[in-house]
Each structure stands twice: as C-alpha cells, then as structure tokens.
Amino acid sequence: MEQEVWNLRNVNLFNGLSEDDKLAIMHTMPMEAYSADEFLFHAGDKADCLFVLLTGTVKVSYLTLNGEEKILNVFQAGDIFGDLFLGKYRSRIGTAQAMEDVIVCRLSEADFLALVTQFPQVALNFIQHQANQHRETIARMQALMGMNARHRLFGTLLGMARLYCCTDTHWFTLHESLNQEDLANMAGLVRTTVSSLINEFRREGLLGGTGRHITVNRVAIARALEDAGVDILE
C-alpha cells in the first residue's frame, strides 16, 4: 500500500493538494490489480468511472471491421483515463488492456463530483488534463496525415516523448512494454517498416538502445521534422 500511496503523489490530477489531502483521497479510492494482458474494460461497456493508473502501462484500443487492432492511446503511471462519463456519450469507445501488471484506482462519477466539490484544485487540474489530451490528439492526427513512413514514426515517438519526458533533457526512454508492433499500430505502419526504420534511426543517432530498449533523442527528431517542413505543433 505504501508504494501505491507514493505513486498517488505523482498523479497530476492531485497537483496542488497537501500531502494529508492526497493520503485522505487515497484511502477513499478502491484499488484494483490487473495482470499483464488482462482487460480493464471493453468497447461498448458502460462508462461510469475514471481510472487513476498507479503502476504499470495500459493501452486503449479498438478493433476495426477487419479485426485489426488500432491503439487509441497508451497510459503510464500517473495518468488518468476512462473519463468519458463526463461527456455526452456514456459507453466506452475502446478496450483497455494491461500491457504489464498494473494497479489502478477507480473514481465513480459521484465520487469524482464530490472530490471536485471538496477540492476545486482537482477540477482545475482536470480541465488542464483535458486541454493537454485535446492538444496531443490534434498533434497525433496531424502527424498521421499525408506524411511518409519516416515522418509518421517520428511524430509517434515525439508524441510519446512530449507526454512522458521532461524538457531539460534530450533523451527519453520508451517504456519497454511498448513493442514494435505497438509503435507500428500507433503510427499507422506495418511492423517490418517500423523495425527497419528503428535500425535506420539508430544508425543516424536519432535513437539509441538495443532490442526492445529504445531511447529517443527528442530534440533531434523534432529538428528533423522541422527541417522536413513538418509542423510539430509545439
């Protein structure tokens, strides 16, 4: 429990709250553990809660009519997801699956509304979260429109770096739960193309690491996109 309490302190939704308030919130939210590959919810399920991801990685995806998986988003520790109950639509549009062992907290709609009533800062943090998600969605759509394979993968890697990397370092390490098939899915490419491009980017010094361990030179990739005349929407 102590480790999960510590992870709650790193959840942006609770930025600006005192440590005592964070601990009090922690004890009101039920925790659930899921094993790797286990599903948290499926497309079409009732959207009646949001999830706070304490440990691990979760992907949200959907299946096309041809049975192909398309990844909508990947979430890491500290993220919140599944908050569609606050909008017009009340059913899940994607399926959430643990990419490794994860621990999450659930917040029902009633609990969330009570939380923002008690702590207005949480409401402000949530609005900021929604604005950031909207911006990243637009940036990702832009990265996938009319670009070649090289630029698509650049855009996908840069998007991950912007979400999970600080601004004072050039290098960012991708979570090892993300494999080449996942990257291909997110970039709208096939795995063999991604594999070839990763090797190419490593030779060019844009990527580092070996095998599934991938480090990203986010500054160099952003510069490469800018040199190609691609608007990276910073």
N, C-alpha and C positions, 0 to 999 in steps of 0.2 A: 504493500500500500504506500509506503514512504516514497518509493521511486515514482509512482504514479502521481502523488501529490506534488512532487518536484516538477514533473512534466507539465502539470496544470499551470505552473507559474510561467511557462513558456508559451502559453496559448494567447495569441493576440487578442482574442475576444475579451480577455480579462485584464488587458493593459490598463494601468492607472489605478487599479484597486489595491488596497492594502493586503499584506500577506495574511492577516487574520481573515479578511473578507474572502480571499481566494480559498483558504482552508475551509471556511464555512460552506462555501459553494461546493467544494469538492465532496463534502460529506452528504450533500443533498442529491448528488447525481449518481445514479446507479452505474457501476462499471460492468462491462462485459468483455470477455476474452474470446477471440476467434483464432482458429488455427489457419495456417497458410492454405490458400485456395478455398477457404470457407466463404459463403456468401452472407453479407450483412442484410441485403435486401435485393429484390428483383424488380425489373421494369414492370410497371403496372401495379405494384404494391401501393397501398395507401401511404401517402407522405404525411406522417403525423408526428415527426420528431426530427431534430437535427443531431448530428454526431460530433463529438469532440474527440479527435484522434490523439491519444496519449503516447502510444508507441506503435512502431511499425509503419507499413505503407499499404494504402488501399487504392484500387483503381475503380473507376466508374465507367462502364462501357455499355454498348447496346449491340444487338445482332441485326444485321441487315436482312432483307428478304432472302438473300442468297446464303444466309447463315454465317456471314463474315463478322468477326468482332471488330468494332470500332471504339477505340478508347476516347472517352469524352474528357476525362481528367484523371490525374494521379495526385493523391494526397499523402502527405507525410506528417510525422509527429508535430503537433501544434496547430494543425489545420482543423477547420470545421467544414462539414459538408452535409448534404441532405436537407437543406433548409427550404425546400420548395413549399412547405406547408404555409409559408408566409405570403405566398403569392396567389394568383388566380387559380392555378391548377393544383389539384390535390392528389396526384398519383406520380409515382416515380417514373422518370423517362429513361432511366438507365439502371443497370445492375451493379451493385457494389460488391467487390470481391477482395479479400485479404491477399496481398501478394507475399506476405510472410506472417508470422504470428503477430497479432495486434491486440491492443487493449483500447477500448473506446468508452466514453460516457455518453449517455443519451439525455437529451433535453426535450421533453414533450412541449407542445405548443403552449399549454397552460403554464408549465414551469418556466419556459423562456419569457413569456409575457410578465410573469411575476418577477423574474430576475431583472428585466429591464426597468420595471416599475421601481424596484428597490434600489437598483444601481443604474442610473441614467447613463453612466460612462459606458456600460455594456452596449447600450443602444447606439451610441456614437461609434464605438468600435465595430459594431456590426454593419453600420452604414459604410464605414471605411472599407470593410471586408468586401461588401457587395460592389463598391466602386472599383476596387482593385481587381475583383474577379471579372467585372464587365470589361475593364481595360485589357486584361490578359486574353479574354475571349476574342476581342476585336483584333488584338495583335496576332493571335494564332490564326484567325481567319485570313488576315492579310498575308501571313507567311505562307499560306497554302494556296493562295490564288495566283495563278499564272506564273509560278516560279518553276525553275528546273529542280531536279532531284537534290542537287548540291545545296541550293538555297533553302529548300524545304527542310532538310535536316539541320542546316544552320539555324533556321528560325525555331525549330523544335528545341534544340539544345540551348539556345539563348533564352527561350521562354522558361525552361526549367531553371536555368541559372538565375534569372531575374526573380523567380519565386523563392528560391532556397539558398541564395548566396548573398553575402554582404557586398557592399560597394567599394570596400577598400582593398580587395584582393583580386588578382587577375584570374586565378584558377579556382575551379569549382569541381567537386567530385560528385558524379551521379550516384544515386543510391543503387547498390548492387542488386536490389530486387528488380530493377528495370533491365530487361534483356533487349537484345537487338530486335526481336520480334515486336516488343512493345514500342520501341522507338520507330520502327517501320510503320506500325499501326498509327501512331500519333502523327507521323509526317506524311501519311498517305503514300507510302512506298512499299516495295517488297523487301523481304529480309535480306536477300542476296545483294540488293543495291545498297542497303544500309551497311552491311558488312564490308563491302568494297569501299564505300565512302569513309567509314571509320578508319580503315587502314590507310587510305589516302590522306585523311586529315592528320593522322598521327605522323606520317612522313613529312607533312608540311609544318608540323609543330603546333597545329591548332588543337589537337587532342593529345592526351598523354595516357599513361596506364597500359596495362596488358590484359588481354582476355576480356572478362566482364567488368573489370575495374577500369572505368573511364573517367579521366579528368578533362575538364573543358576550359580552354583559355577563352573566357567570355569576352574579354576586351578584343582579342584578335579576331574572333568570329564576328563581333559587331562591326569591326573595322572592315572586314572582308565583305559584309553585306552592304555597308555604306559605299565601298569602292565599286561595288557592282550596281550602284544606283538604287538599292532596295531600301525603302523607308522602314526602319525598325521600330518606329513608334515609341521611342523612349519618352 
